[in-house]
Amino acid sequence: MNDIKDTTLTKGFDWLMIYLYMALVIIGLLSIYAVEHREGETIWYALTHSGSSFAMQLKWAGVSAVLAVIALLLDSKFYTAMANLLYVFGLLLLLLVLGMGTDVKGSHSWLVLGSIRFQPAEFTKLCTLLALAKYLSDTEVDFSKLRSRVIASAIVLAPAVITVLQNETGLALVYCCLFLVMYREGLPGVLLVIAFSLLVLVLSALLVDKNILFIIFTVIAGLVIWFTRREIKRNRARLALIILIWGFCALFVMFVVPYTFKHILQPYQVSRINVILGKEASRVAGYNVLQSKIAIGSGGLTGKGYLKGTQTRFDFVPEQRTDFIFCTIGEDFGFTGSIILLLIYLGLLLRIVQIAERQRSAFSRIYAYGVACIVFFHVAINIGMTVGLAPVIGITLPLISYGGSSLLTFTLLIFILVRLDADRQVVLR
């Protein structure tokens, strides 16, 4: 192995990142096999059986390996040169889906080419991150100016909006996590505070009666005016600001949130959010989450053993190959196996951040932080879904969930980063 690492072709590659990637892909393949395995069946049956997800994922893993090699062979400057073109191509794919896409489980986000289904919204995450890194690393861009921040936000929000139109709210939220990258590059922290405040307002609108909220807002505004009356006398603009904030909160809670839940979100998405908030019976709308928690809980400390999970073998958990793949690991390997998996993800994230901090190129640094944000968001939301801490919004577990689009995208995200890191002495523009 040392001889391989010392060759010119592989010089500078971060092998720890590659090993972590390989470990997660192997865990994913083993988990998908466990989901489909039935007593008496052999692995040969899984490889040759028509419609086998394990066989298909193995093929996608092979394709991913080829793409990984290509990503490593390309020069780092290729990614900066092609970033904007790839972004435009990604947007065109998303628009093509609106007109020619196929509905799959309520989502109009798939292109079908013969027997192959492809989800462009997954691939466009990569394109968007490259375009954002290209823009923010431009020496002529002053990110302290409003115009630059608006353009950067538009780069992120354009594919997110189109993805929402495809009824893929979960993937649209992934794009929004790239705002954390902008925060790392100088976006004011007050904007994150505003975003958090909006989240609190949304939760308040869902959990508290509107009339009570209106009274609370009014009382708070009145108290602020009373305790700052001397400052208000010297500066009338402060009173106007307080009234403006009060009016925005009232309108947001009374009109924006209800409109979003009635006309933008799908009924099943609203139902799942209500389950998380305890507003609906989990045995009806939260059946998936209930069965997932039963499977994870039944694994105990060390699990029932590989291929011995009863919840898995008897198909109690819907979508167990994709959104709820984590419960298979929890049932077969228990708390211990789940912690080991989380430690692997933690190691991957820490390594990505470490790689980001040692980059000389702004493009490579921004791209690396973007990869970290995307991986973290997927892991946090997916595992949160399976244990009932987050709404079920169709987020895959990186490199483990079944699906070619997801596996190929995360493979490219990681191996482009490995290539950029290997050339970190080169300043990209």
C-alpha positions in Angstrom: 0.0 0.0 0.0 2.8 2.4 0.8 4.2 1.9 -2.7 0.8 2.9 -4.1 0.7 6.1 -2.0 4.2 7.2 -3.0 3.4 7.2 -6.8 3.1 10.5 -8.6 -0.5 9.8 -9.5 -1.7 9.5 -5.9 0.6 12.0 -4.4 -1.1 14.3 -1.9 -4.3 12.2 -1.7 -6.0 12.2 1.8 -6.2 8.5 2.3 -8.0 8.8 5.6 -10.9 10.5 3.8 -10.9 7.8 1.2 -10.9 5.0 3.8 -13.8 6.7 5.6 -15.7 6.9 2.3 -15.1 3.2 1.6 -16.2 2.2 5.1 -19.5 4.0 4.7 -20.2 2.6 1.2 -19.5 -0.9 2.5 -21.8 -0.4 5.5 -24.5 0.9 3.1 -24.2 -2.2 0.9 -24.3 -4.5 3.9 -27.4 -2.7 5.3 -29.3 -2.8 2.0 -28.5 -6.6 1.7 -29.9 -7.0 5.3 -33.1 -5.2 4.4 -33.8 -7.5 1.4 -32.4 -10.8 2.9 -34.9 -13.5 3.7 -34.1 -16.7 5.5 -32.8 -19.4 3.1 -31.7 -16.9 0.4 -28.0 -16.7 -0.6 -26.0 -13.7 -1.7 -25.9 -15.2 -5.2 -29.7 -14.9 -5.2 -29.4 -11.3 -4.2 -27.0 -10.6 -7.0 -29.0 -12.3 -9.7 -32.6 -11.7 -8.6 -34.5 -9.3 -10.8 -35.3 -6.0 -8.9 -32.7 -6.6 -6.2 -31.8 -3.3 -4.6 -28.5 -4.8 -3.3 -27.4 -5.7 -6.8 -28.4 -2.3 -8.2 -26.6 -0.5 -5.4 -23.5 -2.6 -6.0 -23.6 -1.5 -9.7 -24.0 2.1 -8.6 -21.0 1.7 -6.3 -19.0 0.5 -9.3 -20.1 3.5 -11.3 -19.2 5.7 -8.3 -15.7 4.2 -8.2 -15.2 5.0 -11.9 -16.4 8.6 -11.3 -14.1 8.9 -8.2 -11.1 8.0 -10.3 -12.1 10.5 -13.0 -12.6 13.2 -10.4 -9.1 12.5 -9.1 -7.5 12.5 -12.5 -8.9 15.8 -13.6 -6.8 18.9 -12.9 -8.1 21.1 -10.0 -8.4 24.1 -12.3 -11.0 22.2 -14.3 -13.5 22.6 -11.5 -13.1 26.3 -11.2 -13.3 26.7 -15.0 -16.4 24.6 -15.3 -18.2 25.7 -12.1 -20.6 28.2 -13.7 -21.3 26.0 -16.7 -22.1 23.1 -14.5 -24.4 25.3 -12.5 -26.3 26.4 -15.6 -26.5 22.8 -16.7 -27.9 21.8 -13.3 -30.6 24.5 -13.4 -31.5 23.3 -16.9 -31.9 19.8 -15.7 -34.2 21.0 -12.9 -36.3 22.9 -15.3 -36.4 19.9 -17.6 -37.8 17.8 -14.8 -40.7 20.3 -14.3 -41.8 19.6 -17.9 -40.7 16.0 -18.5 -40.2 14.6 -15.0 -41.9 11.5 -13.5 -43.8 11.3 -10.3 -42.4 8.9 -7.7 -44.1 8.7 -4.4 -45.6 12.2 -4.6 -42.4 13.8 -5.8 -42.1 15.2 -9.4 -38.3 15.3 -9.3 -37.2 12.3 -11.4 -36.0 11.8 -14.9 -36.4 8.3 -16.4 -34.1 7.0 -19.0 -35.1 3.4 -19.8 -34.7 1.4 -16.6 -32.6 4.1 -14.9 -34.2 6.8 -12.7 -32.1 9.9 -12.0 -32.9 12.7 -9.6 -31.2 15.9 -10.9 -31.8 17.8 -7.6 -29.2 15.6 -6.0 -26.6 16.3 -8.6 -27.4 20.1 -8.7 -26.3 20.3 -5.0 -22.7 19.7 -6.3 -23.2 22.2 -9.2 -24.5 24.9 -6.8 -21.7 24.4 -4.3 -19.1 24.7 -7.1 -20.8 27.9 -8.4 -21.0 29.4 -4.9 -17.3 28.6 -4.3 -16.4 30.1 -7.6 -18.3 33.3 -7.0 -17.2 33.9 -3.4 -13.5 33.2 -4.2 -13.5 35.8 -7.0 -11.0 38.5 -6.1 -13.3 41.1 -7.5 -16.2 40.2 -5.2 -16.5 42.2 -2.1 -18.7 40.0 0.2 -19.2 42.8 2.7 -21.4 44.6 0.1 -25.2 43.9 -0.1 -25.0 43.3 -3.9 -22.5 40.5 -3.5 -24.6 38.9 -0.7 -27.8 39.1 -2.8 -26.0 37.4 -5.7 -24.6 34.6 -3.5 -28.0 34.1 -2.0 -29.6 33.9 -5.4 -27.1 31.2 -6.5 -28.3 29.1 -3.6 -32.0 29.9 -3.7 -32.6 29.5 -7.4 -32.2 25.7 -7.5 -33.9 25.5 -4.1 -37.1 27.2 -5.4 -37.2 25.0 -8.5 -36.8 21.9 -6.2 -39.7 23.0 -4.1 -41.8 23.2 -7.3 -40.9 19.5 -7.8 -42.4 18.7 -4.4 -39.0 17.9 -3.0 -39.0 20.2 0.1 -36.4 18.1 1.9 -33.7 18.5 -0.9 -34.6 22.2 -1.1 -33.7 22.6 2.5 -30.2 21.1 1.8 -29.4 24.0 -0.5 -30.2 26.4 2.3 -27.6 24.9 4.6 -25.0 26.5 2.2 -25.8 29.8 3.9 -23.6 28.5 6.7 -20.7 28.6 4.2 -21.5 32.3 3.5 -21.5 32.9 7.3 -17.9 31.4 7.4 -17.0 33.8 4.6 -18.3 37.0 6.3 -22.1 36.9 6.3 -23.2 38.9 9.4 -24.2 36.7 12.4 -27.3 38.9 12.9 -28.8 37.2 9.8 -28.4 33.8 11.4 -30.1 35.2 14.5 -33.0 36.4 12.3 -33.2 33.0 10.7 -33.4 31.3 14.1 -36.0 33.8 15.2 -38.1 33.0 12.2 -37.9 29.3 13.1 -39.1 30.2 16.6 -42.0 32.2 15.0 -43.0 29.2 12.8 -43.0 26.9 15.8 -45.0 29.4 17.8 -47.5 29.8 15.0 -48.0 26.0 15.0 -48.1 25.4 18.7 -49.8 28.5 20.1 -53.2 30.0 19.4 -53.0 33.0 17.1 -54.9 35.3 19.4 -52.7 34.4 22.3 -49.6 35.1 20.2 -51.0 38.5 19.1 -51.5 39.4 22.7 -48.0 38.3 23.6 -46.4 40.3 20.8 -48.4 43.3 21.8 -47.4 43.0 25.4 -43.7 42.6 24.6 -43.8 45.5 22.2 -45.5 47.6 24.8 -42.9 46.7 27.5 -40.0 47.5 25.1 -41.5 50.9 24.3 -42.1 51.6 28.0 -38.5 50.7 29.1 -36.9 52.5 26.1 -39.2 55.6 26.1 -36.3 58.0 26.9 -34.3 56.7 23.9 -37.4 56.8 21.8 -37.9 60.5 22.6 -34.3 61.2 21.3 -34.6 58.9 18.3 -38.0 58.4 16.8 -36.6 55.8 14.4 -36.4 53.4 17.2 -40.2 53.5 17.7 -40.7 52.9 14.0 -38.3 49.9 14.2 -40.2 48.4 17.1 -43.6 48.8 15.4 -42.1 47.4 12.1 -40.8 44.3 13.9 -44.2 43.9 15.8 -46.1 44.1 12.5 -43.8 41.7 10.7 -44.2 39.1 13.5 -48.0 39.4 13.5 -48.3 39.1 9.7 -45.8 36.2 9.6 -47.7 34.2 12.2 -51.2 35.0 11.1 -50.8 34.8 7.3 -47.4 33.6 6.0 -47.2 30.3 8.1 -50.9 29.3 7.5 -50.6 30.0 3.8 -47.4 27.9 3.5 -49.0 25.0 5.3 -52.1 25.1 3.2 -50.8 25.9 -0.3 -47.1 25.1 -0.5 -46.4 22.0 1.6 -47.9 18.7 0.6 -50.5 17.2 3.0 -48.3 14.4 4.0 -45.5 16.9 4.8 -47.8 18.9 7.0 -49.0 15.7 8.7 -45.4 14.5 9.4 -44.6 17.9 11.0 -47.7 17.8 13.1 -46.7 14.3 14.3 -43.3 15.6 15.4 -45.0 18.5 17.3 -47.5 16.0 18.9 -50.5 17.5 17.1 -51.5 14.2 15.4 -51.6 10.6 16.6 -48.3 8.9 15.7 -50.0 5.6 15.0 -51.8 7.1 12.0 -49.5 9.7 10.4 -46.3 8.7 12.1 -46.4 5.0 11.3 -43.0 5.0 9.7 -41.4 6.8 12.6 -43.1 4.6 15.2 -41.9 1.4 13.5 -38.4 2.8 13.1 -38.2 3.6 16.8 -39.4 0.1 17.6 -36.7 -1.4 15.3 -34.0 0.7 16.8 -35.2 0.1 20.4 -35.4 -3.6 19.8 -31.7 -3.7 19.0 -30.7 -2.9 22.6 -27.1 -2.4 23.4 -25.4 -4.8 21.0 -28.2 -5.6 18.5 -29.9 -8.8 17.4 -27.1 -9.8 15.1 -26.6 -9.2 11.4 -29.5 -10.5 9.2 -31.5 -11.3 12.3 -33.6 -8.2 12.7 -37.3 -9.1 12.8 -38.5 -5.6 12.0 -36.3 -5.7 8.9 -37.2 -9.2 7.7 -40.9 -8.8 8.0 -41.0 -5.3 6.3 -42.5 -3.5 9.3 -40.6 -0.3 8.5 -41.6 1.4 5.1 -38.8 2.9 3.0 -36.2 1.0 5.0 -33.7 0.9 2.1 -33.7 4.7 1.7 -35.0 7.1 4.3 -35.0 4.7 7.2 -31.9 2.7 6.6 -30.4 3.7 9.9 -33.0 1.7 11.8 -31.6 -1.5 10.1 -28.2 -0.7 11.6 -29.8 0.1 15.0 -31.7 -3.2 15.1 -28.9 -5.5 13.9 -26.0 -3.9 15.8 -27.8 -2.0 18.5 -26.6 1.1 20.4 -23.0 0.1 19.9 -23.2 -0.2 16.2 -25.1 3.0 15.9 -22.4 4.9 17.9 -19.7 3.4 15.7 -21.5 4.7 12.6 -21.9 8.1 14.1 -18.2 8.2 15.0 -17.3 7.4 11.4 -19.5 10.3 10.2 -17.9 12.5 12.9 -14.5 11.5 11.8 -15.4 12.3 8.2 -16.8 15.7 9.1 -13.8 16.6 11.3 -11.5 15.6 8.5 -13.3 17.7 6.0 -13.1 20.7 8.3 -9.4 20.1 8.9 -8.9 19.9 5.1 -10.8 23.1 4.7 -8.6 25.0 7.2 -5.3 24.0 5.5 -6.3 25.2 2.0 -4.5 28.2 0.4 -7.1 28.6 -2.2 -10.3 30.4 -1.2 -12.2 28.3 -3.8 -11.0 25.0 -2.2 -11.7 26.2 1.4 -15.3 27.4 0.5 -16.0 24.1 -1.4 -14.7 22.0 1.6 -16.9 23.8 4.1 -19.8 23.4 1.7 -19.2 19.6 1.6 -19.1 19.5 5.4 -22.4 21.4 5.6 -24.2 19.2 3.2 -23.0 15.9 4.8 -23.8 17.2 8.3 -27.3 18.3 7.3 -28.1 14.9 5.7 -26.8 12.9 8.6 -28.5 15.1 11.3 -31.9 15.2 9.6 -31.9 11.6 8.4 -31.1 10.1 11.8 -33.4 12.7 13.4 -36.2 11.4 11.2 -35.6 7.8 12.3 -35.7 8.5 16.0 -38.6 11.0 15.8 -36.6 14.2 16.4 -37.1 15.7 12.9 -39.9 15.7 10.3 -39.7 12.9 7.7 -38.8 15.0 4.6 -37.0 12.4 2.4 -33.3 13.1 3.2 -31.0 10.2 2.5 -28.2 9.0 4.8 -25.0 9.8 2.9 -23.3 6.8 1.1 -25.6 4.3 3.0 -29.1 4.9 1.8 -30.2 3.1 -1.4 -30.1 5.3 -4.5 -27.8 5.9 -7.3 -28.4 9.7 -7.5 -27.4 10.2 -3.9 -24.4 7.8 -4.0 -23.0 9.3 -7.1 -23.4 12.9 -5.8 -21.8 12.3 -2.5 -18.9 10.4 -4.2 -18.2 13.4 -6.5 -18.5 15.8 -3.6 -15.9 13.9 -1.6 -13.5 13.0 -4.4 -13.4 16.5 -5.9 -12.4 17.7 -2.4 -9.7 15.0 -2.3 -8.4 16.3 -5.7 -8.5 20.0 -4.6 -6.7 19.1 -1.4 -4.0 17.2 -3.2 -3.3 20.4 -5.2 -3.6 22.7 -2.2 -0.3 24.4 -3.1 -2.0 25.6 -6.2 -3.9 28.9 -5.9 -7.1 28.4 -7.8 -8.9 31.4 -9.5 
